Amino acid sequence: MASGLPRLGGATLDRLPAGVRRPDWMRGATRIRTVHIGAGAFHRGHQADYAEDLLQGGWDAALVGINLKPPALRDLLGPQDGFYTRTLREGDGAETRLMGAIRGVVDAEANPGGALDWLSTPEVTTVTITVTEKGYCHVPATGALDMGHPDIQADLRGDLDRPRSLPGFLVAALRARRDEGGGPINLVSCDNLPGNGRILAGVVREMADATAPDLLPWIEDNLACPSTVVDRIVPALTPEDRDWLDRRLGLRDEAAVLAEPFRQWVIEDSFRAERPQWEAVGAQIVSDLSPQEALKMRVLNAAQTLLSLLGALAGHDFSHQAVRNPVLLGYVHGTILREVLPHLPDAVGGSSKDYLDQSLRRIGNTAIRHRCHQIATDTSRKIRQRLLDPLRARRAGGQPGPGLEAGVAAWVAYLAAGLPAHRDRWEPDDPVWARLAGSRNVDDLAQALLSSEDIFGSDLSRDEALRGRITARARGLLDGEFARVLGGG
Ligand code: CS2
């Protein structure tokens, strides 16, 4: 450990500086009714923050965190007795809170039985989930379970005693819950997928159908998968952030999170079992969340994706730098204003322009260093909801979408920049890269990528004219012609 500081944990809490807000509820008196799968930075800065508010208000909302994949929670949170800090930053302001809501952790790879047991415990009636977009192992264009996915293949071959995928793990857990009479359960997806609850329910049913079909009637009667919209920018920590936190805390917190002050959680009112009263601490429980979902994914997330792809190509490290580049800002603002906002659901009303301005301001928060490459990770699992569905809405109305097409071109250029023919500038981190890394040049890569039906659907993947326009723009972006290519957007 570089810092040489003592580690944050139960024994060192009293060494935290006085300005850190602390829980004043009795940790030992809480009961575990909610389990979270995927206790990464986003969970620790978002759903756990709501749980902390509930505990503060006297509710029983403590959590157990389960990771299906590394990093191992037993190394991250175990030595800290589940404690960590979350700091909200904006400009010069910073507010740190000591978090105690995560009372236990289990790593499913090391201890599959322990992880499955939590989901069969009758008192546990709600499971929240953040495993990133690709964790659902679905085909992006359709939402169906990707039967060719290596983890799904492994789970189909095995007997689900040591499940590798989220769908496999959940089917194993639901089977055990049924067998032990655990009763109904809510599985609440908190990842940025359109209709995330429906995608989750779909992959679970398909996995059950393939491995334990006798479980399907129980699933129909006992499982609820509400959709949600989750929002808070919680980037991975940079080395500078770690140093800053070391100085601020005087202790080493390996699980610390830095986030923006803004937070939002909209949850579809579709439950089967008891759940935390999240609405008491600011969440919205609604019958239809499609307006908020479209606004968040097509405005905030789309702007992040456009700025990160173009920002990386233009040599910016962080999205707050990209949003200060006048060419990029003008293009992103203009594209969303002209090509996205007019097609949002009516229920969004006149507030969408304010939302766009607010989103660009949030991205511009210099105290939050969100790496362009982090946002660009797994764009193959993000582009449908952020850029392609808005482009479809445009085409359905018979209108061109040059700005959105330039956004797709930015993705092509970003990936092509990883090819030897285009200077090997970085190695893209995306499941799609495996099938593109052997491309000779941007033209080859664009041809292979843009005709991929699993990402672009049967409509866009077959549109040759579209492919030609996007490829030409990608070439220009690779040559650094930002003003020319983006100017028309
Ligand atoms: C980001 C999101 O990495 C990404 O894909 O666009 O994590 C984004 O910061 C959150 O959705 C904000 O709520």
Boltz pocket constraint, residues with backbone or C-beta under 6 A from the ligand:
constraints:
  - pocket:
      binder: B
      contacts: [[A, 192], [A, 230], [A, 231], [A, 232], [A, 233], [A, 234], [A, 301], [A, 304], [A, 305], [A, 374], [A, 375], [A, 376], [A, 377], [A, 382]]
      max_distance: 6.0
